[in-house]
Amino acid sequence: MEPVYFVGAGPGDPDLITVKGLALVEGADLLVYTGSLVNPDLVGRSRAPEKLDSHGMAFPEILARLEAAAREGKRVVRLHSGDPSLYGAMVEQIVALEDRGIPSVVVPGVSSLFAAAAALGTQLTLKGVSESLVVTRPAGETLEEDRIPGLSALGETLAIFLGGDRISDVVGRLRCPPETPAAVVYHASWGDERVVKGTVADIAGKAEEAGIRRTALIIVGKVVEPRASGFRRSHLYP
Ligand SMILES: C[S@@+](CC[C@H](N)C(=O)[O-])C[C@H]1O[C@@H](n2cnc3c(N)ncnc32)[C@H](O)[C@@H]1O
């Protein structure tokens, strides 16, 4: 039986999918995608006779569709936004399919985290500034408690997913100096991408002024302002 392919769709720009991922999307018999985050232009590039937006569908229903198509010998492609290993719901599907004797293959994608770094023209790790990257999210509907205050005290680059609708609350709980550079990147790589830069003290107000209320990443740390960060040249080149 052919495996079910879990493919990273990339951050939004339909050209930011891997060559392997695009070939699978184009040639799928059943394409299941997260309509709220995957660009419709990418879905439009698929010749799949069956396309299914999973947004709002119940888990057993999605699973039943994946299973039925796989058993019929169809090529099944499940598209997840960005890279499916970050804040996705991929593993529960893989495990449930495995329990039914259906194998899966994962094709990675470009996370919105990397599209945000690209929009900022910076590195998330930068010599002499930050050698570590902390990826996290605030508490919300699907998480009771978060670890944002403690993680922000580490002084490393902090990337916060799923906080676009509560920027003020998230930033208000950061335990780093108020002058620490911070950025909010909305819809990284989409046509309406917006980048707002400031400091921990003023970024929430600036994002509010820019009207950013969802689908954004909050990046905190000196890497946001590489010129002012005092970075050192890497030893990669003589
Ligand atoms: C369910 S998570 C999926 C993340 C995805 N797996 C990834 O690697 O980008 C959705 C969150 O990712 C972030 N996100 C997704 N696409 C984005 C984009 N193009 N620009 C900025 N943030 C984005 C937002 O924080 C959003 O609330």
The ligand as an SDF file (V2000), in Angstrom:
LIG
                    3D

 27 29  0  0  0  0  0  0  0  0999 V2000
   -0.8890   25.9550   13.9560 C   0  0  0  0  0  0  0  0  0  0  0  0
    0.5770   26.9320   13.8550 S   0  0  0  0  0  0  0  0  0  0  0  0
    1.3350   26.2070   12.4500 C   0  0  0  0  0  0  0  0  0  0  0  0
    2.8040   26.5270   12.3020 C   0  0  0  0  0  0  0  0  0  0  0  0
    3.4290   25.8760   11.0770 C   0  0  0  0  0  0  0  0  0  0  0  0
    3.5440   24.4480   11.2540 N   0  0  0  0  0  0  0  0  0  0  0  0
    4.7810   26.4680   10.7110 C   0  0  0  0  0  0  0  0  0  0  0  0
    5.7980   25.7290   10.7170 O   0  0  0  0  0  0  0  0  0  0  0  0
    4.8370   27.6440   10.3650 O   0  0  0  0  0  0  0  0  0  0  0  0
   -0.0420   28.4590   13.2970 C   0  0  0  0  0  0  0  0  0  0  0  0
    0.7690   29.6230   13.8120 C   0  0  0  0  0  0  0  0  0  0  0  0
    1.9650   29.6960   13.0620 O   0  0  0  0  0  0  0  0  0  0  0  0
    2.2920   31.0350   12.8180 C   0  0  0  0  0  0  0  0  0  0  0  0
    2.2340   31.2720   11.3670 N   0  0  0  0  0  0  0  0  0  0  0  0
    1.8180   30.4170   10.4140 C   0  0  0  0  0  0  0  0  0  0  0  0
    2.0030   30.9530    9.1880 N   0  0  0  0  0  0  0  0  0  0  0  0
    2.5390   32.1810    9.3820 C   0  0  0  0  0  0  0  0  0  0  0  0
    3.0160   33.2050    8.5280 C   0  0  0  0  0  0  0  0  0  0  0  0
    2.9840   33.0740    7.2000 N   0  0  0  0  0  0  0  0  0  0  0  0
    3.5440   34.3230    9.0900 N   0  0  0  0  0  0  0  0  0  0  0  0
    3.6310   34.4560   10.4260 C   0  0  0  0  0  0  0  0  0  0  0  0
    3.2270   33.5150   11.2950 N   0  0  0  0  0  0  0  0  0  0  0  0
    2.6940   32.3880   10.7820 C   0  0  0  0  0  0  0  0  0  0  0  0
    1.3120   31.8940   13.5850 C   0  0  0  0  0  0  0  0  0  0  0  0
    1.8550   32.1210   14.8660 O   0  0  0  0  0  0  0  0  0  0  0  0
    0.1130   30.9740   13.6490 C   0  0  0  0  0  0  0  0  0  0  0  0
   -0.7130   31.3150   14.7410 O   0  0  0  0  0  0  0  0  0  0  0  0
  1  2  1  0
  2  3  1  0
  2 10  1  0
  3  4  1  0
  4  5  1  0
  5  6  1  0
  5  7  1  0
  7  8  2  0
  7  9  1  0
 10 11  1  0
 11 12  1  0
 11 26  1  0
 12 13  1  0
 13 14  1  0
 13 24  1  0
 14 15  1  0
 14 23  1  0
 15 16  2  0
 16 17  1  0
 17 18  1  0
 17 23  2  0
 18 19  1  0
 18 20  2  0
 20 21  1  0
 21 22  2  0
 22 23  1  0
 24 25  1  0
 24 26  1  0
 26 27  1  0
M  CHG  2   2   1   9  -1
M  END
$$$$
